[in-house]
Amino acid sequence: MRRGLSLSLTVALATVLLSTVVSPSRAHAYAWLIRHGYTACGMCHVDPSGGSLLTPYGRAQGTLLMAARWGSTDDEAAVKQGEFLFGAFEMPEVLQLGGDFRGGALAYTTGGGPADSRALLMQADLEAGLSIGRFRAAGSLGFATDGAFAATIVGNNDGRLVSRAHWLGVSLGENDEWLLRAGRINVPFGVRTIEHTSWIRKDTRTDINVSQEDGITLSYAGEAWRGEAMAILGNYQIGPDEYRERGGSAYVEFTPVEGLGWGLSALVTSVKKDLQLQTPLIRHAYGAFVRYSPALWVVLLAEADALVYSQLEHNAFGVSAWVQADFEPTQGLHIIPTLELSDRDTAIQGPSVGGALGVAWFFLPHIDARVDFGVSSQVVPGAPGTTVRGTGESVLAQLHCYL
């Protein structure tokens, strides 16, 4: 009886973990744009470290450099297509508006068992930003049925109103290279990508889907250096207070030559009662990352982080690593192989390893489609004090549209 229950729980957990191997769902964080010489993110995004709401310049580059070009569409027409609502009306310079919808379907199997599938509403958000003199502000409001619990404003399992980010800021410096912000903000750490359920983003809890925290950040974007530091004050969209993590996180990236950027990250937080473990927890994460584009058609991305989890009298030491290549044989078409490794406690577990092959097609301005094929060999908890290794496969198809 107990053995059967333990096995059922193990299979269920393996299924959940497998479904996170390849499930990107947050828009507009394309680290591979370094192939076009873009190392800093603040030119194209309202968030200086990248992700979410685009600036007018970012919208223009989205159609000029990312979307497939059909026929003889000239640059001026392409830029017009990339504007909010396809340029249906002229926007004031101080206001940026946007919206993201991402839906998909996931099919998966574990341990050679029968396949299962489900539809996913990954994202349905509206976004807005203001830029008046040195004043900056931005925020998002959306509807969620799958996940996003940490971003909930109001609602239940059937549907929730969520706000992933909202903040006020002031631009500093002669050339606006510094930005001071306060609010609910993406945690600055590592490579910012749309694959928010990758193990490295989950192990460090720095995904840009729901891992934002309330706090104060200071960012810098210069010609060769960029970085951001955050004082983490906790997530005030969850409660009570004992569940709120506090601490700090930061990254810095150096670009010595065009097409190459490398950086370091560090994070330390503490919480009185961790949401997952239900005990006090101090988390550390320290790592390095690199982005390299030796030619316009290829970009290599990599990140490796050392992890420490201090839980009561037990210290767990782990490691998480992620490597991805982005091949673009023709504008708009991307072939994306990824390898991952995760071991959250090297003393008692073996490493989980996974791989995925994705194909993304930005076939029209504002619209892209993606299919990912994933395989994994994962270590999951079994009977008390033991672990079990399971294998699985998944296929994820998704369609993304932005206003």
Buried (B, 14 or more C-beta within 10 A) or exposed (E): EEEEEBEEBBBEBBBEBBBBBBBBBBBBBBBBBBBBEBBBBBEBBBBBBBBBBBBBEBBBBBBBBBBBBEEEBEEEEBBBBBBBEEBEEEBEEEEBBBBBBBBBEBBBBBBEEEEEEEEBBBBBBBBBBBBEEEEBBBBBBBBBBBBBBBBBEEBEEEEBEBBBBBBBBBBBEEEBBBBBBBBBBBBBBBBBBBBBBBBBBBBBBBBBBBBBBBBBBBBBBBEEBBBBBBBBBBBEBBEEEEBBBBBBBBBBBBBEEEBBBBBBBBBBBBBBBBBEEEEBBBBBBBBBBBBBBEEEEBBBBBBBBEBBBBBEEEEBBBBBBBBBBBEBEEBBBBBBEBBBBBBBBEEBBEBBBBBBBBEBBBEBBBEBBBBBBBBBBBBBBBBEEEBBBBBBBBBBBBBBBBB
